[in-house]
Amino acid sequence: MTDAVLLLLVLVFYLVLSILLVPFVAHEKGRNPFFWAFIAVVCTPLMAILALAALPDLDDEGEEA
């Protein structure tokens, strides 16, 4: 395998895992996973994860520690 093909495979693997991670995190935070998967595909998975990290959990709203 050439270096270019190997690099392409690594990048595709990273993108697929990242795009699958975004809906999981969105679901855990009480957000719509389909919407956030779409955002991850349209923008970038990193931007979607950072946006999710900045948003509060909807599941924990109303609960004070």
PDB file of N, CA, C and O in Angstrom:
ATOM      1  N   MET A   1       0.834  -1.185   0.000  1.00  0.00           N
ATOM      2  CA  MET A   1       0.000   0.000   0.000  1.00  0.00           C
ATOM      3  C   MET A   1       0.877   1.246   0.000  1.00  0.00           C
ATOM      4  O   MET A   1       1.901   1.307   0.680  1.00  0.00           O
ATOM      5  N   THR A   2       0.466   2.204  -0.751  1.00  0.00           N
ATOM      6  CA  THR A   2       1.237   3.444  -0.759  1.00  0.00           C
ATOM      7  C   THR A   2       0.867   4.284   0.461  1.00  0.00           C
ATOM      8  O   THR A   2      -0.141   4.040   1.124  1.00  0.00           O
ATOM      9  N   ASP A   3       1.692   5.260   0.733  1.00  0.00           N
ATOM     10  CA  ASP A   3       1.447   6.125   1.885  1.00  0.00           C
ATOM     11  C   ASP A   3       0.154   6.922   1.731  1.00  0.00           C
ATOM     12  O   ASP A   3      -0.542   7.171   2.716  1.00  0.00           O
ATOM     13  N   ALA A   4      -0.164   7.318   0.517  1.00  0.00           N
ATOM     14  CA  ALA A   4      -1.373   8.109   0.284  1.00  0.00           C
ATOM     15  C   ALA A   4      -2.630   7.288   0.571  1.00  0.00           C
ATOM     16  O   ALA A   4      -3.587   7.801   1.150  1.00  0.00           O
ATOM     17  N   VAL A   5      -2.629   6.033   0.174  1.00  0.00           N
ATOM     18  CA  VAL A   5      -3.787   5.170   0.420  1.00  0.00           C
ATOM     19  C   VAL A   5      -3.938   4.907   1.914  1.00  0.00           C
ATOM     20  O   VAL A   5      -5.050   4.925   2.440  1.00  0.00           O
ATOM     21  N   LEU A   6      -2.837   4.667   2.587  1.00  0.00           N
ATOM     22  CA  LEU A   6      -2.874   4.433   4.028  1.00  0.00           C
ATOM     23  C   LEU A   6      -3.384   5.674   4.765  1.00  0.00           C
ATOM     24  O   LEU A   6      -4.192   5.561   5.687  1.00  0.00           O
ATOM     25  N   LEU A   7      -2.923   6.833   4.367  1.00  0.00           N
ATOM     26  CA  LEU A   7      -3.391   8.076   4.973  1.00  0.00           C
ATOM     27  C   LEU A   7      -4.885   8.267   4.736  1.00  0.00           C
ATOM     28  O   LEU A   7      -5.607   8.677   5.645  1.00  0.00           O
ATOM     29  N   LEU A   8      -5.350   7.976   3.537  1.00  0.00           N
ATOM     30  CA  LEU A   8      -6.767   8.095   3.224  1.00  0.00           C
ATOM     31  C   LEU A   8      -7.595   7.145   4.081  1.00  0.00           C
ATOM     32  O   LEU A   8      -8.654   7.529   4.576  1.00  0.00           O
ATOM     33  N   LEU A   9      -7.134   5.923   4.261  1.00  0.00           N
ATOM     34  CA  LEU A   9      -7.851   4.962   5.102  1.00  0.00           C
ATOM     35  C   LEU A   9      -7.919   5.423   6.555  1.00  0.00           C
ATOM     36  O   LEU A   9      -8.955   5.278   7.204  1.00  0.00           O
ATOM     37  N   VAL A  10      -6.841   5.967   7.059  1.00  0.00           N
ATOM     38  CA  VAL A  10      -6.827   6.472   8.433  1.00  0.00           C
ATOM     39  C   VAL A  10      -7.788   7.645   8.576  1.00  0.00           C
ATOM     40  O   VAL A  10      -8.519   7.722   9.563  1.00  0.00           O
ATOM     41  N   LEU A  11      -7.799   8.552   7.616  1.00  0.00           N
ATOM     42  CA  LEU A  11      -8.710   9.698   7.672  1.00  0.00           C
ATOM     43  C   LEU A  11     -10.175   9.275   7.597  1.00  0.00           C
ATOM     44  O   LEU A  11     -11.014   9.811   8.320  1.00  0.00           O
ATOM     45  N   VAL A  12     -10.481   8.328   6.737  1.00  0.00           N
ATOM     46  CA  VAL A  12     -11.855   7.833   6.627  1.00  0.00           C
ATOM     47  C   VAL A  12     -12.269   7.155   7.927  1.00  0.00           C
ATOM     48  O   VAL A  12     -13.389   7.356   8.396  1.00  0.00           O
ATOM     49  N   PHE A  13     -11.385   6.359   8.514  1.00  0.00           N
ATOM     50  CA  PHE A  13     -11.660   5.696   9.787  1.00  0.00           C
ATOM     51  C   PHE A  13     -11.929   6.732  10.881  1.00  0.00           C
ATOM     52  O   PHE A  13     -12.871   6.584  11.660  1.00  0.00           O
ATOM     53  N   TYR A  14     -11.106   7.775  10.936  1.00  0.00           N
ATOM     54  CA  TYR A  14     -11.291   8.851  11.917  1.00  0.00           C
ATOM     55  C   TYR A  14     -12.639   9.542  11.713  1.00  0.00           C
ATOM     56  O   TYR A  14     -13.367   9.769  12.679  1.00  0.00           O
ATOM     57  N   LEU A  15     -12.973   9.874  10.485  1.00  0.00           N
ATOM     58  CA  LEU A  15     -14.224  10.582  10.216  1.00  0.00           C
ATOM     59  C   LEU A  15     -15.439   9.735  10.570  1.00  0.00           C
ATOM     60  O   LEU A  15     -16.397  10.240  11.155  1.00  0.00           O
ATOM     61  N   VAL A  16     -15.407   8.459  10.224  1.00  0.00           N
ATOM     62  CA  VAL A  16     -16.539   7.583  10.532  1.00  0.00           C
ATOM     63  C   VAL A  16     -16.716   7.460  12.044  1.00  0.00           C
ATOM     64  O   VAL A  16     -17.834   7.574  12.545  1.00  0.00           O
ATOM     65  N   LEU A  17     -15.630   7.230  12.771  1.00  0.00           N
ATOM     66  CA  LEU A  17     -15.730   7.128  14.229  1.00  0.00           C
ATOM     67  C   LEU A  17     -16.194   8.439  14.848  1.00  0.00           C
ATOM     68  O   LEU A  17     -17.001   8.435  15.778  1.00  0.00           O
ATOM     69  N   SER A  18     -15.700   9.541  14.348  1.00  0.00           N
ATOM     70  CA  SER A  18     -16.090  10.846  14.882  1.00  0.00           C
ATOM     71  C   SER A  18     -17.561  11.132  14.623  1.00  0.00           C
ATOM     72  O   SER A  18     -18.267  11.632  15.499  1.00  0.00           O
ATOM     73  N   ILE A  19     -18.017  10.818  13.430  1.00  0.00           N
ATOM     74  CA  ILE A  19     -19.415  11.073  13.087  1.00  0.00           C
ATOM     75  C   ILE A  19     -20.340  10.161  13.887  1.00  0.00           C
ATOM     76  O   ILE A  19     -21.470  10.547  14.186  1.00  0.00           O
ATOM     77  N   LEU A  20     -19.883   8.961  14.238  1.00  0.00           N
ATOM     78  CA  LEU A  20     -20.680   8.075  15.082  1.00  0.00           C
ATOM     79  C   LEU A  20     -20.651   8.500  16.548  1.00  0.00           C
ATOM     80  O   LEU A  20     -21.590   8.212  17.290  1.00  0.00           O
ATOM     81  N   LEU A  21     -19.606   9.168  16.970  1.00  0.00           N
ATOM     82  CA  LEU A  21     -19.492   9.616  18.356  1.00  0.00           C
ATOM     83  C   LEU A  21     -20.429  10.787  18.651  1.00  0.00           C
ATOM     84  O   LEU A  21     -20.963  10.883  19.756  1.00  0.00           O
ATOM     85  N   VAL A  22     -20.630  11.655  17.704  1.00  0.00           N
ATOM     86  CA  VAL A  22     -21.439  12.862  17.915  1.00  0.00           C
ATOM     87  C   VAL A  22     -22.883  12.526  18.305  1.00  0.00           C
ATOM     88  O   VAL A  22     -23.370  13.090  19.285  1.00  0.00           O
ATOM     89  N   PRO A  23     -23.596  11.642  17.599  1.00  0.00           N
ATOM     90  CA  PRO A  23     -24.969  11.335  18.027  1.00  0.00           C
ATOM     91  C   PRO A  23     -25.030  10.669  19.404  1.00  0.00           C
ATOM     92  O   PRO A  23     -25.986  10.877  20.151  1.00  0.00           O
ATOM     93  N   PHE A  24     -24.023   9.876  19.738  1.00  0.00           N
ATOM     94  CA  PHE A  24     -23.984   9.247  21.059  1.00  0.00           C
ATOM     95  C   PHE A  24     -23.890  10.309  22.153  1.00  0.00           C
ATOM     96  O   PHE A  24     -24.622  10.252  23.141  1.00  0.00           O
ATOM     97  N   VAL A  25     -22.999  11.267  21.978  1.00  0.00           N
ATOM     98  CA  VAL A  25     -22.844  12.348  22.958  1.00  0.00           C
ATOM     99  C   VAL A  25     -24.122  13.185  23.013  1.00  0.00           C
ATOM    100  O   VAL A  25     -24.562  13.575  24.094  1.00  0.00           O
ATOM    101  N   ALA A  26     -24.712  13.460  21.865  1.00  0.00           N
ATOM    102  CA  ALA A  26     -25.953  14.243  21.832  1.00  0.00           C
ATOM    103  C   ALA A  26     -27.062  13.527  22.590  1.00  0.00           C
ATOM    104  O   ALA A  26     -27.800  14.158  23.347  1.00  0.00           O
ATOM    105  N   HIS A  27     -27.187  12.239  22.400  1.00  0.00           N
ATOM    106  CA  HIS A  27     -28.212  11.461  23.104  1.00  0.00           C
ATOM    107  C   HIS A  27     -27.973  11.485  24.612  1.00  0.00           C
ATOM    108  O   HIS A  27     -28.919  11.615  25.388  1.00  0.00           O
ATOM    109  N   GLU A  28     -26.728  11.361  25.022  1.00  0.00           N
ATOM    110  CA  GLU A  28     -26.390  11.383  26.448  1.00  0.00           C
ATOM    111  C   GLU A  28     -26.692  12.741  27.084  1.00  0.00           C
ATOM    112  O   GLU A  28     -26.964  12.820  28.282  1.00  0.00           O
ATOM    113  N   LYS A  29     -26.643  13.798  26.289  1.00  0.00           N
ATOM    114  CA  LYS A  29     -26.932  15.140  26.806  1.00  0.00           C
ATOM    115  C   LYS A  29     -28.398  15.522  26.623  1.00  0.00           C
ATOM    116  O   LYS A  29     -28.787  16.646  26.938  1.00  0.00           O
ATOM    117  N   GLY A  30     -29.215  14.597  26.117  1.00  0.00           N
ATOM    118  CA  GLY A  30     -30.636  14.864  25.945  1.00  0.00           C
ATOM    119  C   GLY A  30     -30.967  15.628  24.683  1.00  0.00           C
ATOM    120  O   GLY A  30     -32.048  16.208  24.582  1.00  0.00           O
ATOM    121  N   ARG A  31     -30.074  15.643  23.730  1.00  0.00           N
ATOM    122  CA  ARG A  31     -30.276  16.358  22.461  1.00  0.00           C
ATOM    123  C   ARG A  31     -30.698  15.370  21.370  1.00  0.00           C
ATOM    124  O   ARG A  31     -30.619  14.156  21.556  1.00  0.00           O
ATOM    125  N   ASN A  32     -31.143  15.901  20.243  1.00  0.00           N
ATOM    126  CA  ASN A  32     -31.571  15.083  19.115  1.00  0.00           C
ATOM    127  C   ASN A  32     -30.346  14.521  18.390  1.00  0.00           C
ATOM    128  O   ASN A  32     -29.599  15.281  17.773  1.00  0.00           O
ATOM    129  N   PRO A  33     -30.127  13.196  18.452  1.00  0.00           N
ATOM    130  CA  PRO A  33     -28.930  12.634  17.827  1.00  0.00           C
ATOM    131  C   PRO A  33     -28.917  12.745  16.302  1.00  0.00           C
ATOM    132  O   PRO A  33     -27.845  12.869  15.710  1.00  0.00           O
ATOM    133  N   PHE A  34     -30.089  12.702  15.650  1.00  0.00           N
ATOM    134  CA  PHE A  34     -30.129  12.796  14.192  1.00  0.00           C
ATOM    135  C   PHE A  34     -29.718  14.191  13.721  1.00  0.00           C
ATOM    136  O   PHE A  34     -28.984  14.335  12.744  1.00  0.00           O
ATOM    137  N   PHE A  35     -30.195  15.206  14.420  1.00  0.00           N
ATOM    138  CA  PHE A  35     -29.814  16.579  14.083  1.00  0.00           C
ATOM    139  C   PHE A  35     -28.314  16.772  14.243  1.00  0.00           C
ATOM    140  O   PHE A  35     -27.668  17.366  13.380  1.00  0.00           O
ATOM    141  N   TRP A  36     -27.755  16.273  15.343  1.00  0.00           N
ATOM    142  CA  TRP A  36     -26.335  16.470  15.601  1.00  0.00           C
ATOM    143  C   TRP A  36     -25.471  15.625  14.668  1.00  0.00           C
ATOM    144  O   TRP A  36     -24.350  16.022  14.351  1.00  0.00           O
ATOM    145  N   ALA A  37     -25.964  14.475  14.223  1.00  0.00           N
ATOM    146  CA  ALA A  37     -25.232  13.702  13.215  1.00  0.00           C
ATOM    147  C   ALA A  37     -25.192  14.486  11.904  1.00  0.00           C
ATOM    148  O   ALA A  37     -24.168  14.509  11.220  1.00  0.00           O
ATOM    149  N   PHE A  38     -26.305  15.124  11.560  1.00  0.00           N
ATOM    150  CA  PHE A  38     -26.349  15.959  10.362  1.00  0.00           C
ATOM    151  C   PHE A  38     -25.363  17.120  10.477  1.00  0.00           C
ATOM    152  O   PHE A  38     -24.650  17.429   9.522  1.00  0.00           O
ATOM    153  N   ILE A  39     -25.322  17.760  11.643  1.00  0.00           N
ATOM    154  CA  ILE A  39     -24.374  18.859  11.867  1.00  0.00           C
ATOM    155  C   ILE A  39     -22.939  18.355  11.724  1.00  0.00           C
ATOM    156  O   ILE A  39     -22.095  19.048  11.156  1.00  0.00           O
ATOM    157  N   ALA A  40     -22.658  17.164  12.231  1.00  0.00           N
ATOM    158  CA  ALA A  40     -21.309  16.598  12.144  1.00  0.00           C
ATOM    159  C   ALA A  40     -20.912  16.334  10.698  1.00  0.00           C
ATOM    160  O   ALA A  40     -19.747  16.494  10.334  1.00  0.00           O
ATOM    161  N   VAL A  41     -21.873  15.932   9.875  1.00  0.00           N
ATOM    162  CA  VAL A  41     -21.570  15.665   8.468  1.00  0.00           C
ATOM    163  C   VAL A  41     -21.408  16.974   7.698  1.00  0.00           C
ATOM    164  O   VAL A  41     -20.493  17.102   6.884  1.00  0.00           O
ATOM    165  N   VAL A  42     -22.283  17.941   7.947  1.00  0.00           N
ATOM    166  CA  VAL A  42     -22.255  19.196   7.201  1.00  0.00           C
ATOM    167  C   VAL A  42     -21.067  20.063   7.611  1.00  0.00           C
ATOM    168  O   VAL A  42     -20.345  20.578   6.757  1.00  0.00           O
ATOM    169  N   CYS A  43     -20.869  20.219   8.897  1.00  0.00           N
ATOM    170  CA  CYS A  43     -19.727  21.023   9.383  1.00  0.00           C
ATOM    171  C   CYS A  43     -18.535  20.086   9.534  1.00  0.00           C
ATOM    172  O   CYS A  43     -18.000  19.580   8.548  1.00  0.00           O
ATOM    173  N   THR A  44     -18.137  19.868  10.744  1.00  0.00           N
ATOM    174  CA  THR A  44     -17.117  18.860  11.037  1.00  0.00           C
ATOM    175  C   THR A  44     -17.486  18.210  12.357  1.00  0.00           C
ATOM    176  O   THR A  44     -18.148  18.833  13.187  1.00  0.00           O
ATOM    177  N   PRO A  45     -17.070  16.971  12.567  1.00  0.00           N
ATOM    178  CA  PRO A  45     -17.361  16.329  13.850  1.00  0.00           C
ATOM    179  C   PRO A  45     -16.756  17.085  15.033  1.00  0.00           C
ATOM    180  O   PRO A  45     -17.354  17.131  16.108  1.00  0.00           O
ATOM    181  N   LEU A  46     -15.591  17.668  14.846  1.00  0.00           N
ATOM    182  CA  LEU A  46     -14.957  18.408  15.936  1.00  0.00           C
ATOM    183  C   LEU A  46     -15.791  19.621  16.334  1.00  0.00           C
ATOM    184  O   LEU A  46     -15.959  19.895  17.523  1.00  0.00           O
ATOM    185  N   MET A  47     -16.312  20.346  15.355  1.00  0.00           N
ATOM    186  CA  MET A  47     -17.156  21.506  15.660  1.00  0.00           C
ATOM    187  C   MET A  47     -18.432  21.075  16.368  1.00  0.00           C
ATOM    188  O   MET A  47     -18.890  21.753  17.287  1.00  0.00           O
ATOM    189  N   ALA A  48     -19.009  19.956  15.949  1.00  0.00           N
ATOM    190  CA  ALA A  48     -20.234  19.466  16.582  1.00  0.00           C
ATOM    191  C   ALA A  48     -19.972  19.050  18.025  1.00  0.00           C
ATOM    192  O   ALA A  48     -20.779  19.347  18.906  1.00  0.00           O
ATOM    193  N   ILE A  49     -18.862  18.371  18.280  1.00  0.00           N
ATOM    194  CA  ILE A  49     -18.521  17.954  19.645  1.00  0.00           C
ATOM    195  C   ILE A  49     -18.273  19.180  20.520  1.00  0.00           C
ATOM    196  O   ILE A  49     -18.718  19.216  21.667  1.00  0.00           O
ATOM    197  N   LEU A  50     -17.577  20.173  20.002  1.00  0.00           N
ATOM    198  CA  LEU A  50     -17.325  21.386  20.781  1.00  0.00           C
ATOM    199  C   LEU A  50     -18.625  22.132  21.083  1.00  0.00           C
ATOM    200  O   LEU A  50     -18.800  22.656  22.183  1.00  0.00           O
ATOM    201  N   ALA A  51     -19.527  22.180  20.119  1.00  0.00           N
ATOM    202  CA  ALA A  51     -20.814  22.837  20.352  1.00  0.00           C
ATOM    203  C   ALA A  51     -21.622  22.080  21.398  1.00  0.00           C
ATOM    204  O   ALA A  51     -22.248  22.693  22.263  1.00  0.00           O
ATOM    205  N   LEU A  52     -21.614  20.761  21.326  1.00  0.00           N
ATOM    206  CA  LEU A  52     -22.320  19.962  22.327  1.00  0.00           C
ATOM    207  C   LEU A  52     -21.714  20.135  23.711  1.00  0.00           C
ATOM    208  O   LEU A  52     -22.434  20.163  24.710  1.00  0.00           O
ATOM    209  N   ALA A  53     -20.413  20.249  23.771  1.00  0.00           N
ATOM    210  CA  ALA A  53     -19.749  20.429  25.064  1.00  0.00           C
ATOM    211  C   ALA A  53     -20.130  21.765  25.692  1.00  0.00           C
ATOM    212  O   ALA A  53     -20.174  21.888  26.916  1.00  0.00           O
ATOM    213  N   ALA A  54     -20.404  22.759  24.861  1.00  0.00           N
ATOM    214  CA  ALA A  54     -20.754  24.081  25.374  1.00  0.00           C
ATOM    215  C   ALA A  54     -22.209  24.164  25.827  1.00  0.00           C
ATOM    216  O   ALA A  54     -22.566  25.053  26.600  1.00  0.00           O
ATOM    217  N   LEU A  55     -23.051  23.246  25.355  1.00  0.00           N
ATOM    218  CA  LEU A  55     -24.467  23.277  25.711  1.00  0.00           C
ATOM    219  C   LEU A  55     -24.715  22.521  27.016  1.00  0.00           C
ATOM    220  O   LEU A  55     -24.032  21.539  27.306  1.00  0.00           O
ATOM    221  N   PRO A  56     -25.694  22.978  27.804  1.00  0.00           N
ATOM    222  CA  PRO A  56     -26.004  22.254  29.047  1.00  0.00           C
ATOM    223  C   PRO A  56     -26.767  20.960  28.755  1.00  0.00           C
ATOM    224  O   PRO A  56     -27.382  20.808  27.700  1.00  0.00           O
ATOM    225  N   ASP A  57     -26.712  20.042  29.707  1.00  0.00           N
ATOM    226  CA  ASP A  57     -27.480  18.804  29.591  1.00  0.00           C
ATOM    227  C   ASP A  57     -28.962  19.120  29.738  1.00  0.00           C
ATOM    228  O   ASP A  57     -29.358  19.820  30.670  1.00  0.00           O
ATOM    229  N   LEU A  58     -29.784  18.609  28.826  1.00  0.00           N
ATOM    230  CA  LEU A  58     -31.226  18.789  28.954  1.00  0.00           C
ATOM    231  C   LEU A  58     -31.809  17.789  29.941  1.00  0.00           C
ATOM    232  O   LEU A  58     -32.848  18.054  30.546  1.00  0.00           O
ATOM    233  N   ASP A  59     -31.155  16.641  30.115  1.00  0.00           N
ATOM    234  CA  ASP A  59     -31.637  15.620  31.037  1.00  0.00           C
ATOM    235  C   ASP A  59     -31.562  16.088  32.481  1.00  0.00           C
ATOM    236  O   ASP A  59     -32.380  15.675  33.303  1.00  0.00           O
ATOM    237  N   ASP A  60     -30.601  16.939  32.804  1.00  0.00           N
ATOM    238  CA  ASP A  60     -30.372  17.357  34.184  1.00  0.00           C
ATOM    239  C   ASP A  60     -31.006  18.702  34.513  1.00  0.00           C
ATOM    240  O   ASP A  60     -30.815  19.213  35.617  1.00  0.00           O
ATOM    241  N   GLU A  61     -31.759  19.288  33.579  1.00  0.00           N
ATOM    242  CA  GLU A  61     -32.351  20.594  33.854  1.00  0.00           C
ATOM    243  C   GLU A  61     -33.387  20.469  34.954  1.00  0.00           C
ATOM    244  O   GLU A  61     -34.191  19.537  34.972  1.00  0.00           O
ATOM    245  N   GLY A  62     -33.351  21.410  35.856  1.00  0.00           N
ATOM    246  CA  GLY A  62     -34.282  21.391  36.969  1.00  0.00           C
ATOM    247  C   GLY A  62     -33.727  20.672  38.183  1.00  0.00           C
ATOM    248  O   GLY A  62     -34.270  20.804  39.280  1.00  0.00           O
ATOM    249  N   GLU A  63     -32.664  19.922  38.009  1.00  0.00           N
ATOM    250  CA  GLU A  63     -32.029  19.223  39.120  1.00  0.00           C
ATOM    251  C   GLU A  63     -30.828  20.031  39.575  1.00  0.00           C
ATOM    252  O   GLU A  63     -29.900  20.271  38.803  1.00  0.00           O
ATOM    253  N   GLU A  64     -30.851  20.435  40.794  1.00  0.00           N
ATOM    254  CA  GLU A  64     -29.723  21.176  41.356  1.00  0.00           C
ATOM    255  C   GLU A  64     -28.950  20.265  42.285  1.00  0.00           C
ATOM    256  O   GLU A  64     -29.542  19.501  43.047  1.00  0.00           O
ATOM    257  N   ALA A  65     -27.642  20.341  42.226  1.00  0.00           N
ATOM    258  CA  ALA A  65     -26.817  19.489  43.085  1.00  0.00           C
ATOM    259  C   ALA A  65     -26.647  20.100  44.454  1.00  0.00           C
ATOM    260  O   ALA A  65     -25.981  19.519  45.311  1.00  0.00           O
TER     261      ALA A  65
END
